């Protein structure tokens, strides 16, 4: 039973690690995507109050 518990703890640790990696990857993509949106030819019209 001790080996089973050790494997369970190991599996939970690996799962938590993979979850953190996936979340960081999504956050990195969101950060790196934002500047590109402004330079891909999109024209952002401004309101007269902003000029």
C-alpha positions as CSV (number, residue, x, y, z in Angstrom):
1,X,0.0,0.0,0.0
2,X,2.9,2.4,0.7
3,X,4.1,2.1,-2.9
4,X,0.5,2.8,-4.1
5,X,0.4,6.0,-2.0
6,X,3.8,7.0,-3.3
7,X,2.7,6.6,-6.9
8,X,-0.5,8.5,-6.2
9,X,1.5,11.4,-4.7
10,X,3.9,11.3,-7.6
11,X,1.0,11.4,-10.1
12,X,-0.7,14.3,-8.3
13,X,2.6,16.2,-8.3
14,X,3.1,15.6,-12.0
15,X,-0.5,16.7,-12.7
16,X,0.0,19.8,-10.7
17,X,3.2,20.6,-12.5
18,X,1.7,20.1,-15.9
19,X,-1.2,22.3,-14.9
20,X,1.2,25.1,-13.9
21,X,3.1,24.8,-17.2
22,X,-0.1,24.9,-19.3
23,X,-1.4,28.0,-17.4
24,X,2.0,29.8,-17.8
25,X,2.0,28.9,-21.5
26,X,-1.5,30.4,-21.9
27,X,-0.5,33.5,-20.0
28,X,2.6,33.9,-22.1
29,X,0.7,33.6,-25.3
30,X,-1.8,36.2,-24.2
31,X,1.0,38.6,-23.3
32,X,2.9,38.1,-26.5
33,X,-0.2,38.2,-28.7
34,X,-1.3,41.7,-27.5
35,X,1.5,43.8,-29.1
36,X,1.2,41.9,-32.4
37,X,-2.5,42.8,-32.7
38,X,-1.6,46.5,-32.9
39,X,1.0,46.1,-35.7
40,X,-0.8,43.7,-38.1
41,X,-2.4,46.5,-40.1
42,X,-5.4,46.9,-37.9
43,X,-6.6,50.5,-37.8
44,X,-8.0,51.7,-34.5
45,X,-10.3,54.7,-35.0
46,X,-10.1,57.2,-32.2
47,X,-12.9,59.3,-30.8
48,X,-12.5,63.1,-31.2
49,X,-12.3,63.4,-27.5
50,X,-9.1,61.4,-27.4
51,X,-7.2,63.6,-29.8
